[in-house]
Amino acid sequence: MNWAGPGHPWPEEISESSLNRFSKDKGPVRLTLVEPVVVEVSADVAWSGTSFRHPVTYRRVRPELDPSEVRLPPELDNRHR
């Protein structure tokens, strides 16, 4: 596992509600940041705000793809909203 260096795109902590909006625990969750890698997931089309309504399912790692070259479909890319 390659630990992330400076400039990682994710924060070191997120709110519990980011992972589970029904959680009673509202404390911060520490993330273990690693170098970005592309993975393939399967997702339901249900969308709620800026997140999937249902859990996504991991399919496989895609080592042949560079994370900097992956583009989200415009409807999923909330960086430009």
N, C-alpha and C positions, 0 to 999 in steps of 0.2 A: 504494500500500500504506500502510495506517495502522499505525504502530508502536504497540505497546501502552503504555498508561500504567500508573501504580501500581495495584496490586490485581488484576493479571491472574491468572486461576485456575490457570495452569500455572507450574511452576518454570522458572528460567533454565537449569538443567542437569538432565539425567536420566542414568541409567546406560545403557550400551550394550545391556545385556541387556533393557532395556525395549523396545527396537526389534527386537532379534534375539537370542533366547535361546540361539542356537547360536554366537554370535560369540566369537572368541578374544580380541578386544580388550575389556578390561573398564574402560577409561577413561571419564570422563564425556563426554557429548555436549551441546554448547551449543545451545540452541534460539533461533531468532529469533522473538520474541514479537510478534504483531500483534493488532490489535483482533479479537475473536471474530466469526466469520461462520458462518452455517449452510450446510453442504454436505450433499448427499444422497450416500449410499454404498450399495453392494450388498455384503452380507456372507453368508457361509456360516453355517449354524446351529451349527457346531461351536464350543464355548466351552471355555476352559481357565482356571479360576480367575477372574480379572478381565479377561481379554483374549480376543479372537477367536483361534481356533487357526490359521486361515488368513488371508492378507492380505485386507483390504477393498479394493473397487474404487471409485474416485471416479466419480460420475455427473454431478453438476452443482451449481453454487452456487445457493443459494435466498435471494436478496436480499430477498424479500418477507416472510421470517420473521425475527423478532427472537430472538437467541440466548438471552435471558433467559426467553423464553416456551416454549422447547423442553423437553419432559419425556421422559426416558428411560423405557422400560418398566421396571417394578420389578425384573425379573430381570437387567437390565443396569446398574442404578443401584447401584454399590457404595458410594456416599456414606452409605448408611443401614445398612450392615452392621456 
